[in-house]
Amino acid sequence: MRIALSQLVSGPDPAKNLELIEDGARRAVEAGARVVVFPEASMACFGTPLAPLAEPLDGAWADAVRAIARAADTVIVTGMFTPASGGRVANTLLATGPGVEESYDKIHLYDAFGYAESDAVAAGSRIVTIDVEGIRFGLATCYDVRFPELFRAHADAGAVAALLAASWGAGPGKLDQWDLLVRARALDATLWVAAVGQADPATLGTVAAGAAPTGIGHSRVVGPDGTVRHALGAEPALLVADVDPSEVPAVRKKTSVLANRRPELWR
């Protein structure tokens, strides 16, 4: 299946960010993609007050994404913020398009590297997969990539690929960590990982303020053997890649890390 990763820089205005999603979906479909994935926080960038702009899944912003997906006749996965209890929001991935209507709330919150996502965001608690034309994808968000058990849960649920949407925090060593973690999750769950991040705002002349994770780019598609098949740089761009589900059982036959687990020892 051909998929696309739309690496963009979202701003604080959800309406303007919809224009970026519409343009990315159009270009992805022109390239033959059946799924197009946008970064975490595509609705509005981190560093923006989130509670005032959060909308429910049946709200106007999500409905606009659905309209874009219908017009493009493709599945869109994109990051938004939905209301949660206690004045916080959920960091949500909306997946919508032909035969697909699902959402995933980020399970692991980024309380690290001097940033406390949990101050404004409530954690999710549900593992989510979607089926697109007979191919199953797991959904994950940014900091989730540091937790291999989520990606193994995707594999256990029948997924052959994980779609990881991120707004990765910048800093010393962070690009190396991103590359290492995305490849490791592919290898230790023996599935494809398609990881799309926010582009680096500095490539557009924007200087990020504070510790908010606003993106470093470097989206990539990694095969189930842990090899990087396609990768972008720091600037906004569209990555189009073909994901071959038949590689997954072939790799699992050779690299039997899922079959050789001893889960009874860790309970």
HELIX and SHEET records of a PDB file:
HELIX    1   1 PRO A   14  GLU A   30  1                                  17    
HELIX    2   2 ALA A   60  ALA A   72  1                                  13    
HELIX    3   3 SER A   85  GLY A   87  5                                   3    
HELIX    4   4 GLU A  117  ASP A  119  5                                   3    
HELIX    5   5 CYS A  142  ARG A  146  5                                   5    
HELIX    6   6 PRO A  148  ASP A  156  1                                   9    
HELIX    7   7 LYS A  174  ALA A  189  1                                  16    
HELIX    8   8 PRO A  201  LEU A  204  5                                   4    
HELIX    9   9 GLU A  247  LYS A  254  1                                   8    
HELIX   10  10 PRO A  263  LEU A  265  5                                   3    
SHEET    1   A 6 VAL A 100  ASP A 105  0                                        
SHEET    2   A 6 VAL A  89  GLY A  97 -1                                        
SHEET    3   A 6 VAL A  75  PRO A  83 -1                                        
SHEET    4   A 6 VAL A  35  VAL A  37  1                                        
SHEET    5   A 6 ARG A   2  GLN A   7  1                                        
SHEET    6   A 6 ALA A 237  ASP A 242 -1                                        
SHEET    1   B 3 VAL A 100  ASP A 105  0                                        
SHEET    2   B 3 VAL A  89  GLY A  97 -1                                        
SHEET    3   B 3 VAL A 121  ALA A 122  1                                        
SHEET    1   C 2 ASP A 111  ALA A 112  0                                        
SHEET    2   C 2 TYR A 115  ALA A 116 -1                                        
SHEET    1   D 6 THR A 129  VAL A 132  0                                        
SHEET    2   D 6 ILE A 135  THR A 141 -1                                        
SHEET    3   D 6 ALA A 161  ALA A 166  1                                        
SHEET    4   D 6 TRP A 192  GLY A 197  1                                        
SHEET    5   D 6 ARG A 220  VAL A 222 -1                                        
SHEET    6   D 6 VAL A 228  ALA A 231 -1                                        
END                                                                             
